[in-house]
Amino acid sequence: MSFRIVPLSKEYAARIRAAGRDDFGNAIVEQIANGYGPCRVSLKPFTVGVDRRILASHSPFEIENAFNQPGPIFFHASDVDEYADVHRFPPEVKSDPVNFPLTLIGYSDDQRMVFAELVGDRDVDEMIEQVFDEHPGIAYLHARNAEPACFICKIERA
């Protein structure tokens, strides 16, 4: 594959858990999962009614501009391993378009949104390859849940 999935790091989640506040100064919320997530570190779905998760605000961007989109994310309340099969989209998310309807959003090097498209019934791995092949101006993609529009993960060119 010509791409790499970038989950949130274990260190990021540990820092937020330890501080009890997100990077915006909001108190984190720990709760029993009432939705599937996924966890932004492991990129695995939560077990509803069982898993404890942290709600925090997060911005996946590095540049302050109009395209900077902070929003809510969830990750496990306990330490989990980062998603490791980074050359394919998380299969548990990919195989469940009902609970994880996906949008791919492409950004240029200067963090300008230059592409956005619903994945729908397409194979997301193939779509990522195609987007990177056909749009050389896209530096990276974000996968977002198409319904609430929350950030799931970053996708970089490999």
N, C-alpha and C positions, 0 to 999 in steps of 0.2 A: 504494500500500500504506500501511497505517496503522501500520507498524512499521519499525524500523531494526535491522539486525544490527550488533553491536559485537564485532569481533575483538579479540584482544590487540594492543596497539600495537607498532610497530616499535621505539619507544623502550624499551618494557618489555623486549622480547627482547634488544635491544642491551645494556641495563644488566645483565641476568642473564648474558649471554655474557661481558661484560667482567669482571664480578665473579667469575665461576666458581662462584657460589653463588646459590641461590634466596633468596627472602625469608624462608625458615625457617632459613637457615644451612646447608642441605644442599649438598654439592658437586654440581654439575650433572654429567650423564653425556652424553657425545657418542657416538653410535653410528650404524651403518648401519641404516636403517629396516627392521624386520622385520614391520611392520604398516602399515596405511594411514593412521593418524592420525585426523583431518587435522591439518595445521599449524595452530596456533591463531592465527597471524597472518594468513596468506594464505587460510586455510580451504580449501585444496586438499589432496587426498590426497597422501601420499608415494608415491614410486615405490620399492616394496620391493626391497631389495638394491642400490639405487643412491643414493638421497638420504641425506645425513647429517643427523641430527636431534639436538636437545638434549632430554633428559628433565629435568624440574624439577618441584618441588612448587609448587602455586599455589592461592590462595584467591580466588575471584571475588567475595568479599563485603567489605563495608566495616565492618560492625558485628560485634563479638565477641558471639556468642550460640550457642545450641544448634544453630541451623540453618547455621552457618558450616561449609562442607564443603571443606577443603583436600584436594587430591589430585594425582595425576600428570597432567602435560600434556606435549605435545611441540610443538616448533616447529623450523623449519629451522636448521641450524647456521650457514648463511650468511644474509646480509641478504636479506629478501624484502619485497615490497610488501604492505601491509595489504589485506584483502578490501575491494573498493571498490563493488560492486553491492549496497549496503546495504539496499535496499528489497525484496530477495528472498533467500530462503534459498539458500546456496551450491549451485548446481545439481549439481556433481559429488558432493556428499554426499547431497543429496536423491534423486538418481537411483540410489543404491546402498544399498538398505536391508539387504542381506546383510552388507556390511562396516560399515555405519553405521546400525544399528537405533537409532532416536531416541526419547527421552523428553523431553517438555516439562514443566518444573517452574515454577510461578508463585509469586511472592513479593509480599508487601505492602510498603508503604513502609518499614515497620519490620523488614523482612527476615524475616518469618514465612512459612513455606511454607504456601500456601493452595490449591495445585492441583498435581496430578501426573497425567500420562496418557501412555501409549505412543502414538506416532504410528502405528505399524503400516503399513498399506497406504494410509492417507490422504495427501492432498497437504499437506505440512507448511506451505506458505505459506497455504493456505486455513484450515488448523487454527489457525495463529497468529492470523489475522484473527478467526476465530470465538471463540477463547478471549478475546481482548481485548474483543470486542463483548459477550460474555455474562458476563464477570466483571470488573466495574468496579473491584473491590478489588485486582486484580492490577496492580502497578506495573511489573513486568518479568518476563521469562521467562528461564530458562536452558535451552539445548538440551544434553542429555547423551547420551552413548552408553548405550543401555539395558542393555548387558551388563556392562561394567566400571564403569559409572556415572560416567565421567570427564567433566568439563566440556568443552564444545566452544565455545560462545559465549553471549553475553548478547543478549537481544532486548528492545528498548525500544519503548514506544509512540512513534509519530512525531508 
